């Protein structure tokens, strides 16, 4: 189960909104969602957590490129939203994999499903290709009081600890 929230910085602090990721298929979709909640093109933090296994932060500042941090790339790669973020960070393009599927290089005919064992092996291979541990920009929260060392040390309720430092614990908890 995922928890996702948007924290938009305003003149009065941070405003939180719970967000539904069902319609998010790409990083561009996620960034568009963040920009829609932005107040005067100020910073928006997209916080994503999956059952305390991993957390991710996407920081959107106006029209600048988003900055991303994942606490555990291997665990994140095993989930749909985490995988999307891992692929973005490492520069992988899902369309490359789709192109290979259409070539039928495995000897199967078009539309013939591959055995489940092959799918599991492919998933393991994709996960193995991901560098283990944290991934992305560990300095994306330095200007708001969370340095690289502090961010890398977070575990458990990391999003709650981030909210504590930002001074918006009540705001975040209201949308949990």
Buried (B, 14 or more C-beta within 10 A) or exposed (E): EEBBBBBBBEEEEBBBBEBEBEEBEEBEEBBEBBBEBBBEEEBBBBBBBBEEEBBBBBBBBEEEEBBBBBBBBBBBBBBEBBBBBBBBBBEBEEEEEEEEEEEEEEEEEEEEEEEEEEEEEEEEEBBEEBEEEBBBBBEBBEEBEBEBEBBEEBEEEBBBBBBBBBEBBEBBEEBE
